[in-house]
Amino acid sequence: MFTLQPAASDALADLLSRIARVARRHPPLADRLLERLSAQAFEAGDTAAGADALYARFGLLEPRGRALELLPALEQAGALAAAGHFPIQAARVCEALGRIAYQQGEYQLATEQWSRALDLSEVSGHLQTGVAARIGLGQIHYAQADWARGLRQMRDAAERLAGHDDSYLAAKLALNIGVGSFETGDLPAAERHFSHGLAAARRGSHRVFEAEAHWHLARAALARQRMDWAVADCRLALDIAARQGYPWLEAAASRTWTEIALARGDNAAAVRSTRHGLQLAQRIQARAQARQAHLQLAELLQAQGDAAGALDHLWQHLALQSEIKRLSLPARTTLAAPPADEAGAPVTPEELLLQLSGQRQRLATLPPTEALAELKAASARILGLASVVRWTLGPGGLTATDHPRYLGLLHRHGTPLALPDAALHPCHAELAGLAGAAEARIEVPLYDGAQLAGALWLVDARPTRAWTRQELLIASQLGLLFERA
């Protein structure tokens, strides 16, 4: 568990902190306390407190392989948070749902949930969830063996966390940066980050990360062919994971113990360790771990001359690999036909944006109202929008009297904001009377030199829409065109 910053109230933050101390010695008691706290808050209509207590409970149960138990409750909490206009709590729920999907190998769903969590954290200015979501998105790249891109995502998260005292996220980040360094061949950097992660885990008494740090240090020791160090660290990882009840980590460390046993020439111990890791992975429905264990067993049994057993595990490995690949494909959606040029060839949003950018000189010769109308129509076509609204500062637009919080948000952020759910805007009540306020949108601050001059709203036809990073980039470029119009 870790401290929620901020929790729904100071009183809740204090209570969660006390339960976290209980969890270090008596996890089942802490679980019961959090379950009761969350249920009572929801029954009393306090959605924010209920969602925060539920997220704290998720943090307790997830490393123990019990996150799936909370899936229905988390989905319901997400719906309540949206209905009640609680963007921070909704972001936390999305981050938790992303972790559940990731553990099960559902990488497309995990990406969607973590992207949504990131958007909500950006629009609400919530650092913790934004860093956690970036770590998750980096792990998606790792899962697809795109180590360099995943490492860039992790380093971006580290830059945002710099200067903040959060031992939980500091440990998680250091370990993940270490993994990226290890996989890209920078062993000294990997060992340095694993050691940083171990120090942060001990500082915050995060036993799961302490065990994970020892596991990674064992892998690094194996790479250096230091068998004594590898054995010591792997035993520590397995011991903590088994005593504290962390099945995912115990399964991961079991794979490394298999490698140690093979290096010692003990094939029987290697098979036992791999079978144990497979059982743990199957118990918590960790598809990626189970797939790796099946492949490892197939190789071990083949070496022992058990061709039938090896073939059985190889088929199971391939079946899981196919299932993970299927779950990682984008969901099929019914879309309008893509725009086409006069010859009937599809035109991508990027090509349309390029064409529009080439019209800047011609647009500059048009009367301002005509140029603005043409820009709006083109923007709607590029992003498939219902409408485009340009708000200016002053009467008839955005004013300090009517929209003080929103103007403050634009000033602070300064970059496009993706709003996947209109109900979760932190300035929802303040904007309720404006055209487009009830729909999902991207909001782009507009500037005149260094001064805020207004905002561009790129509005979808629906209350919710999952915006992509590419659409955010296009929105930024459209904002520049509107500033010059």
Secondary structure, 3 states (H helix, E strand, C coil): CCCCCCCCCHHHHHHHHHHHHHHHHCHHHHHHHHHHHHHHHHHCCCHHHHHHHHHHHHHHHHHHCCHHHHHHHHHHHHHHHHHCCCHHHHHHHHHHHHHHHHHCCCHHHHHHHHHHHHHHHHHHCCHHHHHHHHHHHHHHHHHCCCHHHHHHHHHHHHHHHCCCCCHHHHHHHHHHHHHHHHHCCCHHHHHHHHHHHHHHHHHHCCHHHHHHHHHHHHHHHHHCCCHHHHHHHHHHHHHHHHHHCCHHHHHHHHHHHHHHHHHCCCHHHHHHHHHHHHHHHHHCCCHHHHHHHHHHHHHHHHHCCCHHHHHHHHHHHHHHHHHHHHHCCCCCCCCCCCCECCCCCECCHHHHHHHHHCCHHHHHHCCHHHHHHHHHHHHHHHHCCCEEEEEEECCCCECCCCCHHHHHHHHHHCCCEEECEHHHCCCHHHHCCCCCCCCCEEEEEEEECCEEEEEEEEECCCCECCCCHHHHHHHHHHHHHHHHC
